[in-house]
Amino acid sequence: MQQKQLLTLVLLFTLATTFAQQSKISLSVSQQPISEVMQQLTALYQIQFAYSSDQVILSRPISVSLNNVSLEDALKKIFANTGIAFSQSGNTVALYKDVNYRVTISGEIREKGTGELLIGVVVGADPPKSGAVSNAYGFYSLSMPPEAYTIQFNYLGFQVVSKKIFLDVSQTVNIELTPSTNLEEVIVRADANRVQKLNAFDIQLQEIKKYPHDFGRTGCSEICHVISRNSKRE
């Protein structure tokens, strides 16, 4: 009895594998959610999908045209650039998150009103996955796994801008920053009457006359040094 059951399972698996290998997929969709494309594959070709809803995003719309291709080639085209990886066994397909998949958010940062490109704006993401600084053209770019983020733009003298974005596909987001009106005035004053002398001391003429006047041999700087040393001893 057990041998018959085992033989039946092997036969079913072989038939499923043969079906998956031999069947050709033809399908054309435009901007349909991945979940609906999967439903069509199940209805037309008996393809079964296994996945965890918290690991893969199936609401993303895709466009694909398939004409008499193998199941493996069809799956590669359907899940290309979606962040979804798959493994196939017969007519059963397991879906899981592609840990190496990255999407990009990028754009220009300008001053609101003047349109001037801003250089050196600090751009960060929460949760922290990546960071960047705008370049000489005011351009920034972050590459991160698909997820919901709060992107923050910080620039000295400007108001902080925060944007909540669900980053499921690469997208362009241009930013305008508004100059801050809460900067405190800083005044720097110089006291013109305050004069500081460094390394200065008074030498009486009588003291200088005590030393030889052959400056070629003794030198004025040496005389000053000797007088200063004697003054400290006194």
ABEGO torsion letter per residue (X at the ends): XAAAAAAAAAAAAAAAAAAAAABBBBBBBBGBBAAAAAAAAAAAAGBBBBBBAAABBAABBBBBBBBGBBAAAAAAAAABGAGBBBBBBEABBBBBBBAABBBBBBEBBBBBGAGBBBBGBBBBBOBBABBBBBBAAGBBBBBBBBBBBBBBBBBBGBBBBBBBBBBABBBBBBBBBBBBAABBBBBBBBBAABBBBBGBBBBBAAAAAABBABAAAAEAAAAAAAAAAAAAAX
